[in-house]
Amino acid sequence: MVEALVWLGTLVFAATGALKGVEKGFDLLGVLVLATVTAVGGGSIRDVLVGTLPPTALRNEPLLWSVVLVGLLVFRFHPRVQALERPIYYLDTLGLGLFAALGAERGLEAGLGPFGVALAGTLSGVGGGVLRDVLAGEVPGILYRAGDLYASAALVGALLVYALHGAHPEASLFAGALATVLLRVFGRRLGLRLPTPK
C-alpha cells in the first residue's frame, strides 16, 4: 500500500513539474527535466544528506520511465491536465504528507536528531518543488506563499513522526502524513499563514 502511494505521489509531483514547464513555455526537454526534478529531487537530496548513494529514486528505472511518460502526457494534453486543478491539489497534498513522513523515517534510520529528522522529512516533501521553481526562474514558493501551509505542514508532520516513532513506528508514519495533509488543507480553508515582516 505504501509503495503504491509513493508511486502515486511521485507521479503527481511529476505532473506538477511538467505543468510548470508548460506554463513557462519550455520545450519538450525542459518540460521533462522539470517533471523529473520535481518528482525525485526532494528524495534524492534527502538520500544524499543521510548517506544513501546513489539516491533510491535513481536506482528505480521503472519509476523514472513512468515520470518521463507523465511528462510526455502533460506536454501533449496540458489543457486537459490543467482542468484537473482540484484533484491535482489534493493528490499533491497527499504526496507531500507521505514523503514528509517517509523522509522523517529515513532520517531516524540514519540516527539523526529532531532537527535532522525534520530537515530530512521537509526536504523529501518540498525539495523537488524548490528545484523546479529555481530552474523555472522563480523564487521558491515555499519562501513566501501566504495562505498555503506547505513546507511548514511537512515540517510539523516530520516532527510528529520523530515524537511518536519510538513507541509506535507504523502509527507515527500515518500520524505524520495525516497531520501534514490536514494542516495544508484546513490551513488553506481557514486562511492560516505564517507571520511576515511589517
C-alpha positions as CSV (number, residue, x, y, z in Angstrom):
1,M,0.0,0.0,0.0
2,V,2.8,2.4,0.9
3,E,4.7,1.6,-2.2
4,A,1.6,2.3,-4.3
5,L,1.2,5.7,-2.6
6,V,4.8,6.5,-3.2
7,W,4.3,5.9,-6.9
8,L,1.2,8.0,-6.9
9,G,2.8,10.9,-5.1
10,T,5.9,10.8,-7.3
11,L,3.8,10.8,-10.5
12,V,1.6,13.7,-9.3
13,F,4.8,15.6,-8.4
14,A,6.0,14.9,-12.0
15,A,2.7,16.3,-13.4
16,T,3.0,19.5,-11.4
17,G,6.6,19.9,-12.6
18,A,5.7,19.3,-16.2
19,L,2.8,21.8,-15.9
20,K,5.2,24.4,-14.6
21,G,7.4,23.8,-17.7
22,V,4.4,24.2,-20.0
23,E,3.3,27.4,-18.2
24,K,6.8,28.8,-18.8
25,G,6.8,27.9,-22.4
26,F,9.7,25.4,-22.1
27,D,10.4,22.9,-24.9
28,L,9.8,19.2,-24.5
29,L,13.2,18.6,-22.9
30,G,12.7,21.4,-20.5
31,V,9.2,20.1,-19.5
32,L,10.7,16.6,-18.9
33,V,13.5,18.0,-16.9
34,L,11.1,19.9,-14.6
35,A,8.9,16.8,-14.3
36,T,11.8,14.6,-13.3
37,V,13.4,17.1,-10.9
38,T,10.1,17.8,-9.2
39,A,9.3,14.1,-8.9
40,V,12.6,12.8,-7.5
41,G,14.6,15.8,-6.5
42,G,13.5,16.1,-2.8
43,G,14.0,12.4,-2.1
44,S,17.4,12.5,-3.8
45,I,18.6,15.5,-1.7
46,R,17.4,13.7,1.4
47,D,19.3,10.5,0.4
48,V,22.5,12.4,-0.2
49,L,22.2,14.1,3.2
50,V,21.7,10.7,5.0
51,G,24.4,8.9,3.0
52,T,22.2,6.7,0.8
53,L,24.1,6.7,-2.5
54,P,23.2,6.5,-5.3
55,P,19.8,8.0,-4.3
56,T,17.0,5.5,-4.1
57,A,14.9,7.0,-6.9
58,L,17.8,6.9,-9.4
59,R,18.0,3.1,-8.9
60,N,14.3,2.7,-9.7
61,E,14.2,2.6,-13.5
62,P,10.5,1.8,-13.8
63,L,9.7,4.8,-11.7
64,L,11.9,7.1,-13.7
65,W,10.5,6.0,-17.0
66,S,7.0,6.4,-15.6
67,V,7.9,10.0,-14.6
68,V,9.1,10.6,-18.2
69,L,5.8,9.2,-19.5
70,V,3.8,11.5,-17.2
71,G,5.8,14.4,-18.5
72,L,5.1,13.5,-22.1
73,L,1.4,13.1,-21.4
74,V,1.2,16.5,-19.7
75,F,3.2,18.1,-22.6
76,R,0.7,16.6,-25.1
77,F,-2.6,17.1,-23.1
78,H,-1.8,20.0,-20.9
79,P,-5.1,21.8,-21.3
80,R,-6.9,18.8,-20.0
81,V,-4.5,18.3,-17.2
82,Q,-4.7,21.9,-16.1
83,A,-8.5,21.5,-15.9
84,L,-7.9,18.9,-13.1
85,E,-6.5,21.6,-10.7
86,R,-8.5,20.5,-7.7
87,P,-7.8,16.7,-7.9
88,I,-4.1,17.6,-8.5
89,Y,-4.1,19.8,-5.4
90,Y,-5.4,17.0,-3.2
91,L,-3.1,14.4,-4.7
92,D,-0.1,16.8,-4.4
93,T,-1.1,17.3,-0.7
94,L,-1.3,13.5,-0.2
95,G,2.2,13.2,-1.7
96,L,3.5,15.9,0.5
97,G,2.3,14.2,3.6
98,L,3.6,10.8,2.6
99,F,7.0,12.0,1.6
100,A,7.4,14.1,4.7
101,A,6.6,11.1,6.9
102,L,8.8,8.7,4.9
103,G,11.6,11.2,4.8
104,A,11.5,11.6,8.5
105,E,11.7,7.8,8.9
106,R,14.8,7.8,6.7
107,G,16.3,10.4,8.9
108,L,15.5,8.3,12.0
109,E,17.1,5.3,10.4
110,A,20.2,7.4,9.8
111,G,20.4,8.2,13.5
112,L,19.5,11.9,13.2
113,G,18.1,14.0,16.0
114,P,14.9,16.1,15.8
115,F,16.4,18.8,13.7
116,G,17.9,16.4,11.2
117,V,14.7,14.3,11.0
118,A,12.6,17.5,10.5
119,L,15.0,18.6,7.7
120,A,15.0,15.2,6.0
121,G,11.2,15.0,6.1
122,T,10.7,18.5,4.9
123,L,13.2,18.2,2.1
124,S,11.6,15.0,1.0
125,G,8.3,16.7,0.6
126,V,9.3,20.1,-0.8
127,G,12.8,19.8,-2.2
128,G,11.7,18.8,-5.7
129,G,9.4,21.8,-5.9
130,V,12.1,24.1,-4.8
131,L,14.4,22.8,-7.5
132,R,11.6,23.2,-10.0
133,D,11.0,26.8,-9.1
134,V,14.7,27.7,-9.3
135,L,15.0,26.1,-12.7
136,A,11.9,27.9,-13.8
137,G,13.4,31.2,-12.8
138,E,11.2,31.8,-9.8
139,V,11.7,32.4,-6.1
140,P,10.7,29.1,-4.5
141,G,7.0,29.3,-3.5
142,I,7.6,27.9,0.0
143,L,9.5,31.0,0.9
144,Y,6.6,33.4,0.5
145,R,3.4,31.6,-0.3
146,A,0.8,33.1,2.0
147,G,-2.3,31.2,2.9
148,D,-0.9,27.8,2.0
149,L,1.0,25.9,4.7
150,Y,3.2,23.7,2.6
151,A,6.8,23.4,3.9
152,S,5.6,24.2,7.5
153,A,3.0,21.5,7.2
154,A,5.7,19.0,6.1
155,L,7.9,20.1,9.0
156,V,5.1,19.5,11.6
157,G,4.4,16.1,10.1
158,A,8.1,15.1,10.2
159,L,8.4,16.2,13.8
160,L,5.4,14.2,14.7
161,V,7.0,11.1,13.2
162,Y,10.1,11.8,15.3
163,A,8.0,12.2,18.5
164,L,5.9,9.1,18.1
165,H,8.3,6.7,16.3
166,G,9.9,5.2,19.4
167,A,6.6,3.9,20.8
168,H,4.6,3.3,17.6
169,P,6.7,3.2,14.4
170,E,4.0,2.4,11.9
171,A,1.4,4.7,13.6
172,S,3.9,7.5,13.6
173,L,4.1,7.4,9.8
174,F,0.3,7.6,9.5
175,A,0.0,10.3,12.1
176,G,2.8,12.4,10.5
177,A,1.4,12.1,7.0
178,L,-2.2,12.8,8.2
179,A,-1.0,15.9,10.2
180,T,0.7,17.3,7.1
181,V,-2.4,16.8,4.9
182,L,-4.8,18.3,7.4
183,L,-2.6,21.3,8.1
184,R,-2.3,22.1,4.4
185,V,-6.0,21.5,3.6
186,F,-7.5,23.2,6.6
187,G,-4.8,25.8,6.8
188,R,-5.8,26.9,3.3
189,R,-9.5,26.9,4.1
190,L,-9.1,28.8,7.3
191,G,-6.6,31.3,5.7
192,L,-3.8,30.4,8.2
193,R,-0.4,31.8,7.4
194,L,3.0,32.3,8.9
195,P,3.9,35.8,10.1
196,T,5.6,38.1,7.6
197,P,7.6,41.3,8.2
198,K,5.6,44.5,8.7
